[in-house]
Amino acid sequence: MPTPPNLDARLHALVGGLPSSPADQWLHRLTRSANHGRLWLGIGGLLALRRGPLRRAALRGAGSMAITSALVNTVLKPVVRRGRPQHSGRSERMLHRSPTSSSFPSGHAASAAAFVTGVAMESLPVGAALAPVGLAVGYSRVHVGVHYPGDVVAGFAVGAGVAAATQHWWRVRPTDPARVRPASDAPALPDGEGLVVAVNPRSGPDDYDPAEDIRRLLPRARVLELTEDAGVEELLGPAAREGARALGVAGGDGSVAAAAAVALEHGLPLAVIPAGTLNHFARDVGLLTPQDAVDGVLAGEGVTVDVAEVNGTPFLNTSSIGAYPEMVRRRDRLSGRMGKWLALTVAAAQVLRTGTPVELDVDGQRLRVWILFVGNGLYTPRGLSPAWRPRLEDGLLDVQYLRADLRFGRTRAVLATLLGVSEHSRSYGKFQTTELDVVSRSGPQRVAYDGEMGEPATEFRFRKRASLTVYCSRPR
């Protein structure tokens, strides 16, 4: 049983000798509320009620805390086996039942640091607000006499380190938008005059009406809602031919891709109002709210982004053949409850367990794959779950695939995803190009692009096409 250093013992004795105060009762309650992580799980439950960064913060914080707790209690405490401090403080401060496990490191401090650091990685203001609570929990363990200060400091270091290491499996999305080229052909439209916007009322939250919001922000724009008989092309195509100065779309990535096709055909700029569930393209551009797009329309500011196509159909984000479309569908359905990394792992296990690989000639090379992924621009992080793009004007197609011709191919794929090392797995392949020809040797396959499904085909031609101008007011 290691003996505490003199400084650690002296600091513990100093805290134990502090006079009684009203803080004693509150610190006693605080330290008990943090038993088994109950305090942090309660806070995480409240954060998870809000979608977006707060829900991701709750998931990362809770996940970091779970890993930290397992590491502290099953590895570090049994190895170090440091004795608990002797009761040297005032009796009214002491816990009624003192822990008997090893004192080093403090599990309460480790859990606090893991949760707060995990939250801060996704939402710095919320993490900063919780930091004093985490520090108070750590101090409370010394105040009630069950830990040396060194135990608490070590616990903070372990918890923060584990939370930071979650970047290996689940990268934090950068707050800066992707790199783009400034556009010169985005006319300013006062109050939206000359803009025609197609709104998909089925996109996004049920309690949000994007059409009403757009009419309020751009009162002179024409706002048209999609129906079962009239899609994006049917609404925006005639408007473009009748002299619209710009086109707009409010909806998810599929609606945005359809609007981009019409805008490219008629050489018009596009206003993208983020109103879908995930808004991958809008987020990469830097359009986080409808106001971001409106500011660009009013100021006449825009950016130029790459557009790719498969068999003549434009796409802005990704296209794929094989199991990936079903995997993404399941991932998106689960991600609200468990986060993208865990949701992708579960989805990959479900799909690969019953899926059938396809044989493809990829630029003349015969491959047997579970998935062929083609991104409009280089995606990062690399691996089975590419999440975002640092640039939207790199001129590249990002080709990634998961091989099915290796022994234990299904198991390899799932384990590589679970461990966050799919990029380094032998079953994973990647390259970048500007053109790609794919021929299916397994019969007709359906290609997915930006959340939509194309018609079955055996030959697929991926290309870059003319750039698209998107309204966006960005800091210079």
C-alpha positions as CSV (number, residue, x, y, z in Angstrom):
1,M,0.0,0.0,0.0
2,P,1.8,3.2,-1.2
3,T,2.5,5.9,1.4
4,P,1.2,9.3,0.3
5,P,3.9,12.0,-0.4
6,N,4.4,14.5,2.4
7,L,2.9,17.3,0.4
8,D,-0.3,15.3,-0.4
9,A,-0.7,14.3,3.3
10,R,-0.1,17.9,4.4
11,L,-2.7,19.3,2.0
12,H,-5.2,16.7,3.1
13,A,-4.6,17.6,6.7
14,L,-4.9,21.3,5.9
15,V,-8.4,20.8,4.3
16,G,-9.4,18.6,7.3
17,G,-8.5,21.3,9.7
18,L,-10.7,24.0,8.1
19,P,-13.4,25.4,10.4
20,S,-17.0,24.3,10.0
21,S,-19.1,26.3,7.6
22,P,-22.5,26.1,5.7
23,A,-20.5,24.7,2.8
24,D,-19.9,21.4,4.7
25,Q,-23.5,20.4,4.2
26,W,-23.6,21.3,0.5
27,L,-20.3,19.6,-0.3
28,H,-21.5,16.5,1.5
29,R,-24.7,16.4,-0.6
30,L,-22.7,17.1,-3.8
31,T,-20.3,14.3,-3.3
32,R,-23.2,11.8,-2.6
33,S,-25.1,13.1,-5.7
34,A,-22.1,12.1,-7.8
35,N,-22.1,8.5,-6.6
36,H,-22.1,6.1,-9.6
37,G,-22.2,9.1,-11.9
38,R,-25.9,9.9,-11.1
39,L,-25.3,13.7,-11.1
40,W,-23.7,13.6,-14.6
41,L,-26.3,11.2,-16.0
42,G,-29.0,13.5,-14.9
43,I,-27.4,16.5,-16.5
44,G,-26.8,14.4,-19.6
45,G,-30.4,13.4,-19.8
46,L,-31.4,17.1,-19.8
47,L,-28.9,18.0,-22.5
48,A,-30.1,15.0,-24.6
49,L,-33.6,16.6,-24.8
50,R,-32.2,19.0,-27.4
51,R,-31.1,17.7,-30.8
52,G,-27.8,18.8,-32.3
53,P,-24.7,19.8,-30.4
54,L,-26.2,19.4,-26.9
55,R,-27.4,15.8,-27.6
56,R,-23.9,15.0,-29.1
57,A,-22.4,16.6,-25.9
58,A,-24.5,14.4,-23.7
59,L,-23.6,11.3,-25.6
60,R,-19.9,12.0,-25.7
61,G,-19.9,13.0,-22.0
62,A,-21.7,9.9,-20.9
63,G,-19.7,7.6,-23.1
64,S,-16.4,9.1,-21.9
65,M,-17.6,8.7,-18.3
66,A,-18.5,5.0,-18.8
67,I,-15.1,4.2,-20.3
68,T,-13.3,6.2,-17.6
69,S,-15.2,4.4,-14.8
70,A,-14.3,1.0,-16.2
71,L,-10.6,2.0,-16.6
72,V,-10.4,3.4,-13.0
73,N,-12.2,0.6,-11.2
74,T,-11.0,-2.4,-13.1
75,V,-7.4,-1.4,-13.9
76,L,-6.0,1.6,-12.1
77,K,-7.4,1.1,-8.6
78,P,-6.4,-2.6,-8.4
79,V,-2.9,-1.9,-9.7
80,V,-2.1,1.1,-7.4
81,R,-3.9,0.0,-4.2
82,R,-3.4,3.2,-2.3
83,G,-5.0,3.3,1.2
84,R,-7.7,5.8,2.1
85,P,-6.7,8.8,4.3
86,Q,-7.1,8.5,8.0
87,H,-10.0,10.4,9.4
88,S,-8.4,13.7,10.5
89,G,-11.2,16.2,9.8
90,R,-14.3,17.1,11.7
91,S,-16.7,14.2,12.2
92,E,-19.7,16.0,10.9
93,R,-18.1,16.2,7.5
94,M,-17.2,12.5,7.2
95,L,-19.3,10.1,5.1
96,H,-21.3,7.7,7.2
97,R,-19.9,4.8,5.2
98,S,-16.3,5.4,3.9
99,P,-15.3,3.6,0.7
100,T,-13.0,0.6,1.0
101,S,-11.6,0.5,-2.5
102,S,-8.2,1.9,-3.4
103,S,-7.9,5.7,-3.0
104,F,-6.0,6.3,-6.2
105,P,-7.2,7.7,-8.5
106,S,-10.5,9.3,-7.4
107,G,-13.3,7.8,-9.4
108,H,-15.6,10.7,-8.7
109,A,-13.0,13.2,-10.0
110,A,-12.3,11.0,-13.1
111,S,-16.0,10.7,-14.0
112,A,-16.5,14.5,-13.5
113,A,-13.6,15.3,-15.8
114,A,-14.6,12.8,-18.4
115,F,-18.2,14.1,-18.6
116,V,-17.3,17.8,-18.5
117,T,-14.5,17.4,-21.0
118,G,-16.7,15.3,-23.3
119,V,-19.4,18.0,-23.2
120,A,-17.0,20.8,-23.8
121,M,-15.6,19.1,-26.9
122,E,-19.1,19.4,-28.5
123,S,-20.3,22.6,-26.8
124,L,-17.6,24.7,-25.2
125,P,-20.0,27.2,-23.4
126,V,-21.9,24.3,-21.7
127,G,-18.7,22.6,-20.8
128,A,-17.4,25.8,-19.3
129,A,-20.6,26.2,-17.3
130,L,-20.2,22.7,-15.9
131,A,-16.5,22.9,-15.1
132,P,-17.0,24.6,-11.7
133,V,-19.4,21.8,-10.7
134,G,-16.8,19.2,-11.8
135,L,-14.1,20.9,-9.8
136,A,-16.4,21.1,-6.8
137,V,-17.1,17.4,-7.0
138,G,-13.4,16.7,-7.0
139,Y,-12.7,19.0,-4.1
140,S,-15.7,17.5,-2.1
141,R,-13.9,14.1,-2.0
142,V,-11.0,15.7,-0.1
143,H,-13.4,17.8,2.0
144,V,-15.3,14.7,3.3
145,G,-12.0,13.0,3.9
146,V,-12.1,10.0,1.5
147,H,-9.3,11.1,-0.9
148,Y,-6.0,12.8,-0.9
149,P,-5.7,15.9,-3.2
150,G,-3.3,13.9,-5.4
151,D,-6.0,11.2,-6.0
152,V,-8.3,14.0,-7.3
153,V,-5.7,15.5,-9.5
154,A,-4.9,12.1,-11.0
155,G,-8.6,11.4,-11.5
156,F,-9.1,14.7,-13.4
157,A,-6.2,13.8,-15.6
158,V,-7.5,10.3,-16.4
159,G,-11.0,11.5,-17.1
160,A,-10.0,14.4,-19.3
161,G,-7.5,12.1,-21.2
162,V,-10.2,9.5,-21.9
163,A,-12.6,12.1,-23.2
164,A,-10.0,13.6,-25.5
165,A,-9.2,10.1,-26.8
166,T,-12.8,9.6,-28.0
167,Q,-11.7,11.8,-31.0
168,H,-10.1,8.6,-32.3
169,W,-13.5,6.9,-32.7
170,W,-15.9,9.9,-33.0
171,R,-14.3,13.0,-34.4
172,V,-15.6,16.4,-33.3
173,R,-17.0,18.2,-36.3
174,P,-15.1,21.5,-36.9
175,T,-16.9,24.7,-36.5
176,D,-15.3,26.4,-39.5
177,P,-17.1,25.8,-42.8
178,A,-15.4,24.1,-45.7
179,R,-13.1,26.0,-48.0
180,V,-14.8,27.4,-51.1
181,R,-14.2,29.9,-53.9
182,P,-16.0,33.3,-53.8
183,A,-18.7,33.7,-56.4
184,S,-19.1,36.7,-58.7
185,D,-22.5,35.9,-60.2
186,A,-24.8,36.1,-57.1
187,P,-27.1,39.1,-57.6
188,A,-28.4,41.0,-54.5
189,L,-32.2,40.5,-54.2
190,P,-33.8,43.1,-51.9
191,D,-36.5,41.3,-49.8
192,G,-35.9,38.3,-52.1
193,E,-37.4,39.9,-55.2
194,G,-36.7,37.6,-58.2
195,L,-36.1,34.5,-56.0
196,V,-38.3,31.4,-56.3
197,V,-38.1,28.9,-53.4
198,A,-39.3,25.3,-53.4
199,V,-40.1,24.1,-49.9
200,N,-40.3,20.5,-48.9
201,P,-42.9,20.5,-46.0
202,R,-42.0,16.9,-45.1
203,S,-38.4,17.8,-44.2
204,G,-37.0,18.6,-40.8
205,P,-38.9,18.8,-37.5
206,D,-42.7,18.4,-37.5
207,D,-43.2,21.6,-35.5
208,Y,-41.3,23.8,-37.9
209,D,-42.8,25.5,-41.0
210,P,-40.0,26.7,-43.3
211,A,-42.4,28.3,-45.8
212,E,-43.7,30.7,-43.1
213,D,-40.1,31.5,-42.0
214,I,-39.0,32.3,-45.6
215,R,-42.0,34.5,-46.3
216,R,-41.2,36.5,-43.2
217,L,-37.5,36.8,-44.0
218,L,-37.9,37.3,-47.8
219,P,-41.4,38.9,-48.2
220,R,-41.0,39.4,-52.0
221,A,-39.8,35.9,-52.9
222,R,-42.1,33.4,-54.4
223,V,-42.5,30.4,-52.1
224,L,-43.9,27.2,-53.6
225,E,-44.5,24.0,-51.6
226,L,-43.9,20.5,-52.9
227,T,-46.8,18.2,-53.3
228,E,-47.2,14.6,-54.4
229,D,-47.7,15.7,-58.0
230,A,-45.2,18.5,-58.1
231,G,-41.6,18.0,-57.0
232,V,-38.6,20.3,-56.9
233,E,-38.0,20.1,-60.7
234,E,-41.7,20.6,-61.5
235,L,-41.7,23.8,-59.4
236,L,-38.4,25.4,-60.1
237,G,-38.0,24.4,-63.8
238,P,-40.9,26.6,-65.1
239,A,-39.9,29.4,-62.7
240,A,-36.4,29.4,-64.2
241,R,-37.8,29.5,-67.8
242,E,-40.1,32.3,-66.8
243,G,-37.3,34.6,-65.8
244,A,-36.4,33.9,-62.1
245,R,-33.2,35.6,-61.1
246,A,-32.3,32.9,-58.6
247,L,-33.7,29.7,-57.3
248,G,-34.0,28.5,-53.7
249,V,-34.8,25.3,-51.8
250,A,-35.8,24.5,-48.2
251,G,-35.4,20.9,-47.4
252,G,-33.0,18.0,-46.9
253,D,-30.0,17.0,-49.0
254,G,-32.2,15.2,-51.6
255,S,-34.3,18.3,-52.2
256,V,-31.1,20.4,-52.4
257,A,-29.5,18.1,-55.0
258,A,-32.7,18.3,-57.1
259,A,-32.7,22.1,-56.9
260,A,-29.0,22.2,-57.8
261,A,-29.7,20.2,-61.0
262,V,-32.3,22.8,-62.1
263,A,-30.0,25.7,-61.1
264,L,-27.1,24.3,-63.1
265,E,-29.3,23.7,-66.1
266,H,-30.4,27.3,-66.2
267,G,-27.2,28.9,-65.0
268,L,-28.8,30.4,-61.9
269,P,-27.5,30.8,-58.3
270,L,-29.1,28.7,-55.6
271,A,-30.2,29.8,-52.1
272,V,-30.1,26.8,-49.8
273,I,-32.3,27.2,-46.7
274,P,-31.3,24.4,-44.2
275,A,-34.6,22.8,-43.3
276,G,-33.8,19.1,-43.3
277,T,-32.9,16.7,-40.6
278,L,-29.1,16.4,-41.2
279,N,-28.4,19.2,-43.8
280,H,-25.0,17.8,-44.7
281,F,-24.3,20.1,-47.7
282,A,-25.6,23.2,-46.0
283,R,-23.4,22.6,-42.9
284,D,-20.3,22.1,-45.0
285,V,-21.0,25.4,-46.8
286,G,-21.5,27.1,-43.5
287,L,-25.3,27.6,-43.7
288,L,-26.5,26.6,-40.2
289,T,-29.8,28.7,-40.1
290,P,-32.2,30.1,-42.6
291,Q,-30.8,33.6,-41.7
292,D,-27.4,32.6,-43.1
293,A,-28.8,32.0,-46.5
294,V,-31.0,35.1,-46.3
295,D,-28.0,37.3,-45.5
296,G,-26.3,36.1,-48.7
297,V,-29.4,36.7,-50.8
298,L,-29.8,40.3,-49.5
299,A,-26.1,41.1,-49.8
300,G,-25.5,39.4,-53.1
301,E,-22.8,37.3,-51.7
302,G,-22.1,33.7,-52.7
303,V,-19.6,30.9,-53.0
304,T,-18.8,28.5,-55.8
305,V,-18.8,24.7,-55.0
306,D,-18.1,21.6,-56.9
307,V,-20.9,19.4,-58.3
308,A,-20.4,15.7,-59.2
309,E,-22.7,13.5,-61.3
310,V,-23.5,9.9,-61.8
311,N,-24.9,8.9,-65.2
312,G,-25.8,12.5,-65.7
313,T,-27.6,13.1,-62.4
314,P,-25.9,15.7,-60.2
315,F,-25.1,15.1,-56.6
316,L,-23.6,17.4,-54.0
317,N,-22.5,15.1,-51.2
318,T,-22.1,11.4,-51.8
319,S,-23.1,8.5,-54.1
320,S,-22.7,4.8,-53.4
321,I,-23.3,1.3,-54.6
322,G,-23.8,-1.8,-52.5
323,A,-24.7,-1.9,-48.8
324,Y,-23.9,1.7,-47.9
325,P,-27.3,3.2,-48.7
326,E,-29.0,0.8,-46.3
327,M,-26.3,1.3,-43.7
328,V,-26.7,5.0,-43.8
329,R,-30.5,4.8,-43.6
330,R,-30.2,2.7,-40.4
331,R,-27.4,4.8,-39.0
332,D,-29.5,8.0,-39.4
333,R,-32.5,6.3,-37.8
334,L,-30.4,5.3,-34.8
335,S,-28.0,8.3,-34.4
336,G,-30.5,10.4,-32.5
337,R,-30.5,7.9,-29.7
338,M,-26.9,6.7,-29.6
339,G,-24.6,9.1,-31.7
340,K,-23.2,8.5,-35.1
341,W,-20.3,6.3,-34.2
342,L,-22.3,3.8,-32.2
343,A,-25.2,4.0,-34.6
344,L,-22.9,3.3,-37.5
345,T,-21.4,0.3,-35.7
346,V,-24.9,-1.2,-35.0
347,A,-26.0,-0.4,-38.6
348,A,-22.9,-2.0,-40.1
349,A,-23.3,-5.1,-38.0
350,Q,-27.0,-5.4,-39.0
351,V,-26.4,-4.8,-42.7
352,L,-23.2,-6.8,-43.2
353,R,-24.7,-9.8,-41.3
354,T,-27.3,-10.3,-44.0
355,G,-25.9,-8.4,-46.9
356,T,-24.6,-9.7,-50.2
357,P,-21.4,-8.4,-51.7
358,V,-21.2,-7.2,-55.3
359,E,-18.6,-7.7,-58.0
360,L,-17.6,-4.4,-59.8
361,D,-15.1,-3.4,-62.4
362,V,-13.8,-0.1,-60.9
363,D,-11.8,1.7,-63.6
364,G,-11.0,-1.7,-65.1
365,Q,-10.0,-3.3,-61.7
366,R,-12.2,-6.2,-60.6
367,L,-13.3,-5.8,-57.0
368,R,-15.7,-7.8,-54.8
369,V,-17.0,-5.2,-52.3
370,W,-19.6,-4.6,-49.7
371,I,-19.7,-0.9,-50.4
372,L,-18.4,1.5,-53.0
373,F,-18.5,5.1,-51.8
374,V,-17.9,8.1,-54.1
375,G,-17.8,11.5,-52.5
376,N,-18.0,14.9,-54.1
377,G,-14.7,16.1,-52.7
378,L,-12.4,14.5,-50.2
379,Y,-14.1,13.5,-47.0
380,T,-12.7,13.2,-43.5
381,P,-12.2,11.4,-41.2
382,R,-11.2,8.5,-43.5
383,G,-12.8,5.1,-43.1
384,L,-16.3,3.7,-43.2
385,S,-18.1,6.8,-41.9
386,P,-16.8,9.8,-43.8
387,A,-18.4,12.8,-42.1
388,W,-17.4,16.2,-43.6
389,R,-15.2,17.9,-46.2
390,P,-12.5,20.4,-45.5
391,R,-12.9,21.8,-49.1
392,L,-15.8,22.0,-51.5
393,E,-13.7,23.0,-54.5
394,D,-10.9,20.5,-54.7
395,G,-12.0,19.0,-58.0
396,L,-11.8,15.4,-56.8
397,L,-14.0,12.4,-56.5
398,D,-13.3,10.6,-53.2
399,V,-13.5,6.8,-53.8
400,Q,-13.6,4.5,-50.8
401,Y,-14.6,0.8,-50.7
402,L,-14.9,-2.1,-48.3
403,R,-13.6,-5.4,-49.8
404,A,-15.5,-8.6,-49.4
405,D,-12.9,-11.0,-50.8
406,L,-10.9,-11.5,-47.6
407,R,-11.4,-14.2,-45.0
408,F,-13.7,-13.3,-42.3
409,G,-14.6,-10.2,-44.3
410,R,-17.9,-9.4,-42.4
411,T,-16.2,-9.7,-39.0
412,R,-13.2,-7.6,-40.2
413,A,-15.5,-4.8,-41.4
414,V,-17.6,-4.6,-38.2
415,L,-14.6,-4.8,-35.9
416,A,-12.7,-2.2,-37.9
417,T,-15.6,0.2,-37.6
418,L,-16.0,-0.5,-33.9
419,L,-12.4,0.1,-33.1
420,G,-12.2,3.2,-35.4
421,V,-9.4,1.7,-37.5
422,S,-11.2,0.9,-40.8
423,E,-8.8,3.2,-42.7
424,H,-5.9,0.9,-41.6
425,S,-7.8,-2.3,-42.2
426,R,-6.8,-4.6,-45.1
427,S,-10.4,-4.7,-46.1
428,Y,-10.5,-0.9,-46.7
429,G,-9.4,0.8,-50.0
430,K,-9.4,4.3,-51.2
431,F,-8.2,6.6,-54.0
432,Q,-9.0,10.0,-55.5
433,T,-9.8,10.8,-59.1
434,T,-11.6,13.2,-61.4
435,E,-13.5,10.5,-63.4
436,L,-14.6,7.0,-62.5
437,D,-16.2,4.2,-64.6
438,V,-17.9,1.3,-62.7
439,V,-19.4,-1.8,-64.3
440,S,-21.5,-4.2,-62.2
441,R,-20.8,-7.9,-62.8
442,S,-23.5,-8.9,-60.3
443,G,-26.4,-7.7,-62.4
444,P,-28.2,-4.3,-62.2
445,Q,-27.5,-2.3,-59.0
446,R,-29.2,0.8,-57.7
447,V,-27.0,3.8,-57.0
448,A,-27.8,6.1,-54.1
449,Y,-27.0,9.8,-54.2
450,D,-27.7,12.5,-51.6
451,G,-30.3,10.3,-49.9
452,E,-32.1,9.4,-53.1
453,M,-32.1,6.2,-55.1
454,G,-31.5,5.9,-58.8
455,E,-32.8,3.4,-61.3
456,P,-31.0,-0.1,-61.5
457,A,-28.1,-0.1,-64.0
458,T,-25.0,-2.1,-64.7
459,E,-22.8,0.8,-65.8
460,F,-22.1,4.0,-63.8
461,R,-20.1,7.0,-65.0
462,F,-19.0,9.4,-62.2
463,R,-17.7,12.8,-63.3
464,K,-17.3,16.4,-62.1
465,R,-19.5,18.9,-63.8
466,A,-19.9,22.7,-63.9
467,S,-19.6,24.5,-60.5
468,L,-22.6,25.8,-58.7
469,T,-23.1,29.2,-57.1
470,V,-24.6,29.1,-53.7
471,Y,-25.8,32.2,-51.7
472,C,-23.8,32.4,-48.5
473,S,-22.5,35.4,-46.6
474,R,-19.2,34.4,-44.9
475,P,-16.6,36.3,-42.9
476,R,-13.8,37.7,-45.0
